[in-house]
Amino acid sequence: MTTTLPATDTSPPGARTAPRLSEKSRVLLVTGAVLLVVAVVAGLRAGSGAVLTQALVTGVLTGGIYSLVAMGLTLIYGVLHIINFANGSLVALALYLTLICVQDLGMHPYVALVVVMPAMFALGALLQATLLNPVMKAPIQIQLLITIGLALAIENGLLLAFGPNPRSVALPGNTGVQVLGATVELSRIWAFAGALVIVALLALLLQRTRVGTEIRAVAANPEGARLVGIDIRWIYVLTFGLGAMAAGAAGVLVSPFTTIEPTTGAVFNLTAFVVVVLGGMGNVPGALVGGLVVGLTEQLAGLILPTQSPLLAVFVVFLVVLFVRPRGVFGRSA
């Protein structure tokens, strides 16, 4: 009888125990390294550490707002697989609702959150229930055209109701404060903090509640979710309402430092699409990271290319990601 001895592992001990980085970790490391190099170049170009610090702090604060604007867009896509072109227009609508609360009702701008967020949730749920739910099984072009039509309707409705003149909302006590050596308006700090809180609450809702589990189940496998008794149409209504509510919260938070016009939403829409592509379509945590990357890219590009629009660098990054990693920096393959 021949006895076969077990194969002896001759690899070095270090090779057996060294952990391998996940794909997401490698992407985060590469993204961080690229941002570090860009920051060094921007600092050399600016010739001042104070100017670089100002750009970094402003970029992080702005990126938090971009994350919240994109959160509704990526949430709706992740569950409904609809690209909501009306997302920016919903932000503009929230800006005007905030204006009404402040000027006509005498509210503090941030207290308007208790009015605007429920109103935007109700509007989003109504739009999904009446316009989009009936065509969820239709070709995707139909759904896209409906969201484009919604964007145009909201924009032109705001133009008809409020006119083309720019408006603004004043935040009481909006003074500049020192943050890591940079001077930042209090309104931007409050907006950043509010955005992080709302993003965290959305993440808790999705990960720690029964409703969140149902939303994730529908996003992963609608037919399987239906077979286990989940009302898919209700989940669609709820998700679109949450997406509209996130856009509404973003509108309130940015109102003290944003010019309010009927077309303001177009700028937010473009930025939100870039953030979502960077983070991966439907990837909620990716939207947070993508927003920070876009905010920092804008500010650092302003130092490296001071004569160009900061959006130029953002769209260059957008195109590079589309060519190199079409599913997004933090997206997963299908």
Protein Blocks (a to p, Z undefined) as FASTA:
>chain_A
ZZddddddfbdfklmmmccddfklmmmmmmmmmmmmmmmmmmmmnopaklmmmmmmmmmm
mmmmmmmmmmmmmmmmmmnopacfklmmmmmmmmmmmmmmmmmnopafklmmmmmmmmmm
mmmmmmmmmmmmmmmmgcfklmmmmmmmmmmmmmmmmmmmnojadcddddehiacddeeh
iacdfklmmmmmmmmmmmmmmmmmmmmcmklmmmmmmmmommlmmmnopafklmmmmmmm
mmmmmmmmmmmmmmmmcccdfklmmmmmmmmmmmmmmnoghilklmmmmmmmmmmmmmmm
mmmmmmbcfklmmmmmmmmmmmmmmnojkbccZZ
